[in-house]
C-alpha cells in the first residue's frame, strides 16, 4: 500500500480508486507540430455516459489529426469524466488525414497514484504497452480502415 493510500485508509476514505479531480491527458502526435490531446478526469459520482455538466464534447477541426475518448453512449469527448474501476477500458477515436507513423503518450498526469498502470491496447495489432513508461508507435493507412477509427485503441487502467 502506498503512503497516499495508507493515509486515505486511516481517514476512513476508500482507497481503491483514483482520487476525485485526478486527470490524465493523452496525446496523439506525429511530430512537434501535428498533435491532438484528450483528457480523462476522475470523479466517483460521474457516470460512463456523456454528461454535459462535466464532460466536454470533441469537435473535429481542420487539423491533421483528431483524437478523442469515447463515452459509453458513443460520444467523442475532449474531456471525459469517469468513475475509476480497476481494469476499466476507455476507447479512443483516432483519425489522421495522412498515412504515416503516429505516437501516443501520457502528456500529463495530476493526482493519479503511482501504482496505477496506464496501458494502451492496440486491438488491431493485438499489442499493448504501459504508456506511462514509454510512448506507443503505430501506423495509420487510409486504405486500411482498421488502422484508425473507434475500434483501434483503448486505454486500460489497473493497479
Residue pairs with C-beta under 8 A, 6 or more apart in sequence:
1 9
1 15
2 113
2 114
2 115
4 113
5 15
5 113
5 115
6 15
8 14
8 15
8 19
9 15
16 86
17 42
17 44
17 83
17 84
18 42
18 84
18 111
18 112
18 113
18 116
18 157
19 42
19 111
19 113
20 42
20 43
20 44
21 41
21 42
21 43
21 110
21 111
22 41
22 42
22 109
22 110
22 111
22 112
23 39
23 40
23 41
23 42
23 108
23 109
23 110
23 111
23 112
24 39
24 40
24 106
24 108
24 109
24 110
24 112
24 118
25 37
25 38
25 39
25 40
25 106
25 107
25 108
25 109
26 37
26 38
26 39
26 40
26 67
26 69
26 92
26 104
26 105
26 106
26 107
26 131
26 155
27 35
27 36
27 37
27 67
27 104
27 105
27 106
27 107
28 35
28 36
28 37
28 65
28 67
28 94
28 102
28 103
28 104
29 35
29 36
29 65
29 102
29 103
29 105
30 64
30 65
30 96
30 100
30 101
30 102
30 103
34 63
34 64
34 65
35 65
36 63
36 65
36 66
36 67
37 67
37 107
38 58
38 67
38 68
38 69
38 77
38 78
38 79
38 80
38 92
39 78
39 79
39 80
40 69
40 80
40 82
40 90
40 155
41 54
41 79
41 80
41 81
41 82
42 81
42 82
42 83
42 84
42 112
43 54
43 81
43 82
43 83
44 83
44 84
45 83
46 54
46 81
46 82
46 83
47 72
47 83
48 71
48 72
48 82
48 83
49 71
49 72
49 73
49 75
50 57
50 71
50 73
50 75
50 77
51 81
54 81
55 71
55 75
55 77
55 79
55 80
55 81
56 77
56 78
56 79
57 75
57 76
57 77
57 78
58 66
58 68
58 76
58 77
58 78
58 93
59 78
60 66
60 76
60 95
64 96
64 97
64 98
65 94
65 95
65 96
65 97
65 102
66 93
66 94
66 95
66 96
67 92
67 93
67 94
67 95
68 76
68 77
68 78
68 92
68 93
69 76
69 77
69 80
69 90
69 91
69 92
69 93
69 155
70 76
70 77
70 80
70 90
70 91
70 92
70 93
70 150
71 77
71 80
76 93
80 90
82 88
82 90
84 157
86 157
86 158
86 159
87 156
87 157
87 158
88 156
88 157
89 121
89 154
89 155
89 156
90 154
90 155
90 157
91 150
91 151
91 153
91 154
92 150
92 152
92 153
92 154
92 155
93 149
93 150
94 102
94 140
94 148
94 149
94 152
94 153
95 148
95 149
96 102
96 140
96 148
98 142
99 139
99 140
99 141
99 142
100 139
100 140
101 137
101 138
101 139
102 137
102 138
102 139
102 140
103 135
103 136
103 137
103 138
104 120
104 131
104 135
104 136
104 138
104 153
105 131
105 135
105 136
106 118
106 131
106 132
109 132
112 118
115 159
116 157
116 158
116 159
117 130
117 132
117 157
117 158
117 159
118 130
118 131
118 132
118 155
118 157
119 128
119 129
119 130
119 131
119 155
119 156
119 157
119 158
120 128
120 129
120 131
120 136
120 153
120 154
120 155
120 156
121 127
121 128
121 153
121 154
121 155
121 156
122 128
122 136
122 138
122 152
122 153
123 151
123 152
123 153
123 154
124 146
124 147
124 151
124 152
125 138
128 156
129 136
138 147
138 152
138 153
139 147
140 147
140 148
141 147
142 148
146 152
